């Protein structure tokens, strides 16, 4: 009973979390995509559909590699990877940067712990309504949590990088309370 009550309180608290500019509402289907990504300096083809077969995904958009806020955010996500893994989730960052820029970023700023993907033509940013409001060639800082069924379960947009990790972890914990992992 106590676990159910805790889960209910947690779920209700998520409703109160701000989502500023987030365009894809909870329950929306996450647009499928494939793109080139880098992790640990190595490139590979990232496929959303395949990634979701392994569990929930935190998909975060960031304006530009090696800028102050994006470096802070990448470090924060890298440090939290073990917490995401405990919840059965993975993380991927996306920006309009080229894969040549993202390869070293994936090593130094992401600490080789999660991939970052290139969206040079902006198709993924447009599909997720994550185009920067002042510079259409960059992404706005927005994080989505996507369930394995491809539905958005949480979104958070804020130009400040400091709450994206905490908020997506909170959303995953609430989701996991309703969807226990099968051993």
N, C-alpha and C positions, 0 to 999 in steps of 0.2 A: 504494500500500500504506500509506504513511504517513498519507494522508488518511482511509482507512478505519479505521485504528487510532485516530486522533485522534477520529473520530466515535464509535467504539465506546466509548472511554474517557469521552467527554462524555456519551453516552447512559447509561452505567452510573453516572456521577456524579449524574445527575438523579434516579435511583432513590433515592439517599441524601438528597436534599434533603427537609427536613421539610415536611409538609403538614398539620400539626396538626388542624384541624377540618374540612378539606375533605371534603365528602360525596360529590360526584360523582367516581367513580373514573376513572382513565385508561381510555379505550376506551368510556366511556358516551356515549350520544347526548346532545348539548347540547339542552335543551328550546328549541323555537322560540318566538319572541315578536316582537311589534311594539309599539312604544311611542313616545311623544313624546320627542324629544331636542333638545338645543341645542348649537350650535357657533358660536363667534364672536357669541353673543347672538341668533342666528337659530334658530328652531325648525323642525323637520322630523320626518317619520315615519321612525323607524329600524326596519328589518326584518332580523332576524338572517339569515334565509335569503338575502336579497339581498346582505348584507354579505359572507357567506362565499363568494359567487361571485367576489369580488375577491381572495381569499386568506385566510390565517389571521387570527384575531381574538383580541386580548387583551381579555377581558371582566372588569372589576374592579368589585367592590362596595365601597362606602364608606359609613360611618355617617351623616355629615351634612356638607353643604357649609358652608364657611367656619369649620370647627372646625380646631384646630391640626394634628392628624394628617392630616386629609383635605386640608388646604391643602398640607402638605409632600408628600403622595403625588401630588396633582395636578401640582404643580410638577415633581416627579421624572419623571412620565410625559410631561409636556410637553417637558421637556429631552431625553428619549429618543426622541421621535417620529422623528427622522431615522434612528436605528438600527433602529427597527421597520420603517420604510419600506424600508430596504436589504434587510430580510429578507422583504419583500412583505407585511408584516402591518399591521393597523390596531389602534387602541385605542378602547375605549368604557368610560366609567365609569357605574355605576348606583347610585342611592340612592333612598330614599323621599321625598326632597325634591320639592316641586312644581316644575313647569317654570318658574314665575316666579322661584323661588330659583336654579334651575340656569342660567338665561340669563346673569345677571351672573357667576356662578361660571365659566361656560364661557369668558368673556372674561378675567377677572382671574386666576384661579387656573390654568385650563387653557391660558391664553395663546392661545386660539382655535385650538389645534393639534389637538384631538381633541374628539369630542362627549361629553356627559354626558346620561344619560337618566333620566326620571322613572318611578318605580315606586310611586306613591302608595298603591295598593291592596295592595302586597306580593306580587302573584302571581309576578313574576319571581324575587324573593328566595326565595319558598317552592319554586319549581321547581328552583332551583339550591342549595337547602338553605343559603341564605346569610342567614337571619334571625338577628339578633343574639341571643346566648344570654341576655342580661339585659334587653333592651328589644325586644319583638317588633315595634315600629313602626320599627325601624332595621335596616339591613343590618350584618352583621359584615364585617370587612375580609378579603376573599377575592378572589383572582385566578385566573382560568381562562385557559388557552390552548386555543383551539378550532381544529382543522384545517378546511380547506375542505370536507371530507366531513361536517362536523357532529359529529365525535367529539372528546371532551375528550382532549387530549394531556398536559395538566399542570394541576395545581391547587396553590394555596398559600394557607394561611390563617394570619394572624398579626395581632394587634391593632397591632403596631408597623408603621408605613408604610415603613420604610427598605429592605426587601429584596424588595418586590414587583416592582419594575422589573428589578433584576438577575436575579432568578430566572426571570421570564417571558422575558427576553431569552435567557438560557441555554437554556431549553426550546425556544425558537424556533430558536436556532442548531443544536441537536441535531436537531430535526425537519427543518430546511432541509438539513442534511448528508445526510439520508436521502431528501429530496425536492427536488432541485435545481430552481430556477426555470427555466421554459421560456421562451426568448427568442423 
